Amino acid sequence: MSKGSIRNKNMKIQLLTQGAIIAAVYVVLSLMTYQFSYLEIQCRVAEALCMTIFYTPAGVWGVILGCFITNLFGGSWIDIVFGTLATVIAAFLTKPICKAIQKKYANNLDFKHSLLIPIPTVVVNAVVIPFVLYYGYGVVSMGSAEAKWAVLGLMAFSVAAGEIISCYVFGPLIVNVMKIVEKGIR
């Protein structure tokens, strides 16, 4: 076996391991904060892991797999399908933002540019998740079922607020931990 194929195989194993760790951390964080991770007023702390997409391509698959497994615990097939689809869309929209920052700033992630990374996560979830909650779980506690658009609007605001807290409060913590781990590995 050539050195190139061994290196390539090791890289694949490393990415698979990173993705599995990110997915596992996503699930554990979601389940530890279960009361905040589901329904109309939610702050899914695990969404901060969208920041891992900057550091490794495995972040995309780790976050998607973690979201899928977490949504299995929620119980609604609509959440499993469309909640996970929202994460797929957000992760694949986040990837080019990360690549642009990496290319322009030589892999240096400063605070100002780290603010760009969670934007797709916040926006996509604010648009999709209210429909998941309304149709998947029948959540109308923010108003009456007759005022569907008002309820969906309030849930969009609530979901966006939770995503902002997750990504912009807990996200920088993830970035700092990743920097410490990265320095420790080198």
C-alpha positions in Angstrom: 0.0 0.0 0.0 1.4 3.4 -1.0 1.9 6.3 1.5 -0.7 8.3 -0.4 -3.4 5.6 -0.1 -2.6 5.1 3.6 -2.8 8.9 4.2 -6.1 9.0 2.3 -7.5 6.1 4.3 -6.4 7.8 7.6 -8.0 11.1 6.5 -11.3 9.3 5.8 -11.1 7.6 9.2 -10.4 10.9 10.8 -13.3 12.6 9.1 -15.7 9.7 10.0 -14.5 9.9 13.6 -14.9 13.7 13.8 -18.4 13.5 12.3 -19.4 10.7 14.7 -18.2 12.8 17.7 -20.0 15.9 16.5 -23.2 13.9 16.0 -22.9 12.3 19.4 -22.2 15.6 21.1 -25.2 17.1 19.3 -27.5 14.3 20.6 -26.2 14.4 24.1 -26.5 18.2 24.3 -30.0 18.0 22.9 -31.1 15.3 25.3 -29.4 17.0 28.3 -31.4 20.2 27.5 -34.5 18.3 26.4 -36.9 20.8 27.9 -35.3 23.6 25.9 -34.6 21.6 22.7 -38.2 20.9 21.5 -41.5 22.7 20.9 -42.3 26.3 20.2 -40.0 28.0 22.7 -36.8 26.2 22.1 -33.1 26.9 22.5 -31.4 23.8 21.1 -28.0 24.4 22.4 -26.6 21.7 20.1 -27.2 24.1 17.2 -24.0 25.9 18.3 -22.2 22.9 16.7 -22.8 24.5 13.3 -19.6 26.3 14.1 -17.7 23.0 13.6 -18.3 23.3 9.9 -15.6 25.9 9.8 -13.0 23.5 11.2 -13.9 20.3 9.5 -16.0 19.1 6.6 -17.2 16.4 9.0 -19.1 19.2 10.8 -21.7 19.1 8.0 -22.4 15.4 8.4 -22.0 15.4 12.1 -24.6 18.2 12.6 -27.0 16.6 10.2 -26.7 13.1 11.7 -26.9 14.5 15.2 -30.1 16.4 14.3 -31.6 13.4 12.7 -31.0 11.2 15.7 -32.2 13.9 18.1 -35.4 14.4 16.0 -36.1 10.6 16.4 -36.6 11.3 20.1 -39.1 14.1 19.3 -41.6 11.6 17.9 -43.1 13.3 14.8 -42.3 12.0 11.4 -42.7 15.6 10.1 -39.9 16.7 12.5 -37.7 13.8 11.5 -38.0 14.6 7.8 -38.4 18.4 7.7 -36.5 19.3 10.8 -33.6 17.3 9.6 -34.0 18.7 6.1 -33.8 22.2 7.6 -30.4 21.2 9.1 -29.3 19.8 5.8 -30.1 23.0 4.0 -28.5 25.2 6.7 -25.4 23.1 6.8 -24.9 23.2 3.0 -25.5 26.9 3.0 -23.0 27.4 5.8 -20.2 25.4 4.1 -19.5 28.1 1.3 -19.5 30.8 4.0 -16.8 28.9 5.9 -14.8 28.2 2.7 -14.9 31.9 1.8 -13.7 32.9 5.2 -11.0 30.2 5.2 -9.8 31.3 1.7 -9.8 35.0 2.4 -8.4 34.9 5.9 -6.1 31.9 5.8 -8.2 29.8 8.2 -8.1 32.5 10.9 -11.5 32.8 12.4 -11.9 36.0 14.3 -15.0 37.2 16.2 -16.3 39.4 13.4 -16.3 36.7 10.8 -17.5 34.0 13.2 -20.8 36.0 13.2 -21.4 35.0 9.6 -21.3 31.3 10.1 -24.6 30.7 12.0 -26.7 33.0 9.7 -28.1 30.1 7.6 -28.8 28.0 10.7 -30.8 30.9 12.2 -32.7 31.8 9.1 -33.5 28.3 7.8 -34.7 27.1 11.2 -36.8 30.2 11.7 -38.6 29.6 8.4 -39.0 25.8 8.5 -39.4 24.8 12.2 -42.6 26.8 12.9 -44.3 24.7 10.2 -42.9 21.5 11.7 -44.2 22.5 15.1 -47.6 23.5 13.8 -48.2 20.6 11.5 -46.0 17.9 13.2 -46.9 18.5 16.8 -50.1 20.6 16.5 -48.6 23.4 18.6 -50.9 26.4 18.8 -50.1 27.6 22.3 -48.9 30.9 21.0 -52.4 31.7 19.7 -55.5 30.0 18.4 -55.6 27.5 15.6 -57.8 30.0 13.6 -54.9 32.6 13.7 -52.5 30.2 11.9 -50.3 32.8 10.4 -50.0 34.8 13.6 -49.0 31.6 15.4 -46.5 30.7 12.8 -45.0 34.2 12.9 -44.7 34.1 16.7 -43.1 30.7 16.5 -40.7 31.9 13.8 -39.7 34.7 16.1 -39.3 32.3 19.0 -37.3 29.8 17.0 -35.1 32.5 15.6 -34.4 33.8 19.2 -33.5 30.4 20.4 -31.2 29.8 17.4 -29.5 33.2 18.0 -28.9 32.3 21.6 -27.6 28.9 20.7 -25.4 30.0 17.8 -24.2 33.4 19.1 -23.8 32.7 22.8 -22.8 29.0 22.8 -21.3 29.1 19.3 -18.3 31.2 20.4 -17.7 28.8 23.3 -17.5 26.0 20.7 -15.1 28.1 18.6 -12.8 28.7 21.6 -12.9 25.0 22.6 -12.1 24.1 19.0 -9.1 26.5 19.0 -7.8 25.0 22.3 -8.2 21.5 21.0 -6.5 22.5 17.7 -3.5 24.0 19.5 -3.3 20.9 21.7 -3.1 18.6 18.7 -0.3 20.6 17.0 
